[in-house]
Amino acid sequence: MFFRRRARMLRWLVCGRLGPVWMWKALLLFAAIAFAGQLLGVIFNKGVQPAAHSIFSSPDAQGPSLGSCQPHTHIMFLKTHKTASSTVLNMLYRFGEERNLRFALPLGYQLGYPLPFNAHRVKGYRGPRAIEFHIMGNHMRFNKLEVEKVMPADTFYFSIIRDPVALAESSFAYFKEVAPAFRKAKGLGDFADDPRKYYDPRLRNNHYSRNLLWFDFGMDHNANFSMALAQRGEAMIRRTFKLILVSEYFDQSMILLRHALCWPLDAVVSFSLNARQQKPISTGGMSGNWVGKAAAAAAIGVRAGYSQPKTPPNLSLTEDQREKLRQWNALDWYLYKVFNRTFWEEIDRFGRAQMEQEMTLLRMRREDLARVCLRDGGKPVEAQRIRDKNIRPYQSGLVKILGYELQPGLDNITMMACLRMIRPEIQYKDVLDTKQFPRVPAVQAQSGQLSQGLMAAAGGTFLRQDSSRTGEKVVRGEAVGRTLEEGEKDWDGSRLMRSNQTDTTTRKRKVEIV
């Protein structure tokens, strides 16, 4: 009896005072659901982290507003020698890769240099306007008519120049064992005192030792200087190239380029690539897997077991010798003076005060990215100190070429962006080549070879992609080059000389990239 009274009292308390049982069950159910939701949220957040914040996605990456203009994506950069052009090419590579643009890549590592450019030196070229190419920038000897076969009509053309004396110093250090005129001289001063004592225009690669800019622009670098000739060359360059940058004023050049192309600030922020060590070296030589690639990039031939001398080049010059080099490179000196003047006229139109402001932002951004991306405070280091062999710059010439190491512990987004900024030119070209021309699986390759055989039997034309990436082009079983006829002229109207720098048609043997 006692226990029955207690049970009735308990039911009265629960149902009467504290609410019906169904309400309690509902509360317990809601509590369980809430707990489960929290638990699942914790698990989900652990498994799917939000994208890491990268310095490359910050507002500073865009830089000052450029208004309503649209970024240029059809670009031709004439990559001149020893003018910081490798750094500029890296910018083009980065911009194009990030936006999946198509590059006019060489069959080897240069676009037929030092031969005048021919459209068929572009990998994948199928005739004028058959394929849309966005960016062209590898070394070539400029040939306007052939470039226009590859690039669209609205292409933006630009290039970069350098003081011929500074260019000669760099060229002598880099091509000392390549150019016969340099190789014979004890030092650059010795060469400057009497260039004709060492120079023979008939010898291969001597173009590196005289009017190299004029040569790269596609004109006759051995022509005797005259004001009429120099002015004709200037006029032809002005008609084609919308902007000529100056290596000595690199930051100003990048600001002008950014505005001309309507690009974000980060697109023109760079770390100096292919820079040479200024102090004397103790070791040298080309070795390892990059021997052939280095030779191809420098447009030289390399025999097996070739080793470079270890003696650093003597680059010291007196003021009198510097003046003699200007006279020896008179056509280059003329180009430098006139386009240096044009460059500063462009800056005046841009505004000196605005230029100073944007240069400050550019340098601050470079420092920020160097602090995030680079080990050792952003200082370039010797190649052998770089742990990742894939980003070691190849060594060519008698000085060490420096590179960079990435900062450890970077998130994936930042690491990839930083890697693009320091990847050497040859390795970067290979990366882009692989993306544009993926390797064909073995089964498909056999099928492709069968199709090619059928086309050849039918008299068709085909392109053979060999595993060595020499880019040899075969038409009806023959390797094709171009034979220069006597009296043939360059794009600028100057007469071409028949020499060992002219192309030849090679039959039934492999075309060498040299």
Salt bridges, closest charged atoms under 4 A:
GLU97 OE1 - ARG420 NE 2.87
GLU97 OE2 - LYS435 NZ 2.55
GLU98 OE1 - ARG99 NH1 3.33
GLU132 OE2 - HIS74 NE2 2.66
GLU132 OE2 - HIS134 NE2 3.58
GLU146 OE2 - LYS149 NZ 2.74
ASP154 OD1 - HIS74 ND1 2.72
GLU169 OE2 - ARG322 NH1 3.40
ASP193 OD1 - LYS324 NZ 3.59
ASP200 OD2 - ARG202 NH2 3.04
ASP216 OD2 - HIS81 ND1 2.99
GLU234 OE2 - ARG238 NE 2.89
ASP251 OD2 - ARG363 NE 2.72
ASP251 OD1 - ARG366 NH2 2.71
ASP266 OD1 - ARG365 NE 2.68
GLU319 OE1 - ARG322 NE 3.99
GLU319 OE2 - ARG326 NH1 3.67
ASP320 OD2 - LYS324 NZ 3.48
GLU323 OE1 - ARG326 NH1 3.14
GLU346 OE2 - ARG349 NH2 3.12
ASP348 OD1 - ARG352 NE 2.65
GLU358 OE1 - ARG258 NE 3.78
GLU358 OE1 - HIS259 NE2 3.01
ASP368 OD1 - ARG371 NH2 2.50
ASP376 OD2 - ARG385 NH2 3.25
GLU382 OE1 - LYS400 NZ 3.32
GLU405 OE1 - ARG375 NE 3.59
GLU405 OE1 - ARG387 NH1 2.58
GLU425 OE1 - LYS79 NZ 3.31
ASP430 OD2 - LYS293 NZ 2.83
ASP430 OD1 - ARG469 NH1 3.30
ASP433 OD1 - LYS123 NZ 2.97
ASP433 OD2 - LYS429 NZ 3.26
GLU472 OE1 - ARG464 NH2 2.83
GLU478 OE2 - ARG507 NH1 2.52
GLU486 OE2 - ARG495 NH2 3.28
GLU486 OE1 - ARG498 NE 3.14
GLU488 OE2 - ARG482 NH1 2.83
ASP490 OD2 - ARG141 NH2 3.51
